[in-house]
């Protein structure tokens, strides 16, 4: 009850040294101790006390006490959340006092507008330890779940698994062990069996039982680098949230979004992650998806954390320092590498996810690329002009201008000389790169790429039907006169063809895509319709569309406008901004069905793999 009672039972001794208790440490103080009073015989003493609170250790240190040995005292203290210790309980748009009070406490400031007033509702009874990790079941205390518990009903039993993969790397995973859920299908380079020893491991892990939390500590320094025993933890079908205290404010990573500096701003900023065809703009989610951060600890040691989750997500930084993840599906699957230098963190991280591709030597040269070349003749003149000016020049590109009405694997009439031009440039020791987009036009009477795709069943469809989802991107309709004086987006709305999106996870799509590329590179029946390119620029694979969802609209409001929409650009428009419908049906290589809702941010990855091959 936040009281220390000191009663003298027996006292027949006067201490000649006048000994006094001068300091007290309170262990397990979950909230900051903000005031202390000392009283004797119910009379409060005037005393000058200092209180220091250590949030990572959950320890309060009270100094300046003068409690004489042999006398009775009552020491009382007050606990309250400092602003920095508050965790937002209503991250949705437009918080109101009523919404806040259903979930927690309304803040008298706007940072955050409302916050949790009680612990998280999960607890652990028993932890199972092995030499290579630990496991435990998490149980939800339904009496403690808050009204309208963050957007969807929490799952009542969860499984925690911690694996000590290597001396410098561990994994901790929280999932619903009673019901299969989507998990990211990207393979990681993990040892077939853990290779580490207790003596050599750089970390130690402990599980806090009630309320549930995980703590990871660097053994060499004692620094706590992960501590999730916080009120925000919840796990439901379409809303998963977990917070952790951080070892310092020196955090780098997450994206792709535009920032003002390399280090993350810890002053209550939230950043969304969900791939989108969005030119870099402050706070707007852009082309890539990187749920990874590197942290520098106060002593200069470094570690990195990957959350292997591909659903729409956001992360909030606060000056505690702490970090909160919120994701709209999947599971929590964390991988932590312990460096201890920043260089080693990068090496350990890329060993886990795969090294970057080694670029060919020629790609380190000077490259020239732009949108808007009008003909092959313009590129001929450009090559001559560059050489005459003596400008170093190693690689030339073409954007979608070279295609017939922006159709993949075609050459437009104004670029009919491109195959010859490419061969001539290469004879001079230069290289040539062409662009390919994933969206395939469906409005052609004779377009083998689409026909073969339909025959091989490569396109994303509406669930439980055989109907392809159509949208609009770059390709124009056949046999129309395009008014080029109109803005490009208006041109697409008026003249744009129906386009289909290949599902690059499918084995049939991989085979089809490779054959289309090979034939375009070397067409034995018509060499004037093939281009001997040196590299492929694959673009628009967020995947991008020029309307939200699909022609005719989407069909599943819950997936396209889920209960929690992360802090993304144009948040009020849901997840379909400039992309296709979230209910799109896709299939993993083993035939497992997955929703576009879950794998949207992996579309570019799924196209890159077969293109590289």
Secondary structure, DSSP 8 states (H G I E B T S, - for coil): --EEEE--S------TT--EEEEEEEET--SEEEEEEEEETTEE-----EEEEETTTTEEEEEEEEEETTS-EEEEEEEE--GGG--BS--SSS--HHHHHHHSEE-SSSTTSEE--S--SEEEEEEEEETTEEEEEEEE-GGG--TTGGGS-B-SEEEEEEEEEETTEEEEEEE-SSS------------SS-B--TTT-SEEEEEETBTTEEEEEETTT--EEEE--STT-EEBSS-EEEEEE-S-SEEEEEES-B-SSSB---SSEEEEE--------BT---S--EEEEEEE-TTS-EEEEEE---SSEEEEEETTTEEEEEESSS-EEEEEE--SSHHHHHHHHHHHH-------GGGGS-EE--S----HHHHHHHHHHHHHHT----EEEE-GGGSSTT-TT---GGGTTHHHHHHHHHHTT-EEEEEEESEEE---SS-HHHHHHHHTT-B-B-TTSS-B-EE-SS-B-TT----TTS-HHHHHHHHB--EEEB-TTSHHHHHHHHHHHHHHH--TT-GGG----SEEEEESTTT--SSSS-TT--S-HHHHT-SS--S-TTGGGTT-TTS--TT-EEE-TTS-EEEHHHHGGGHHHHHHHHHH-
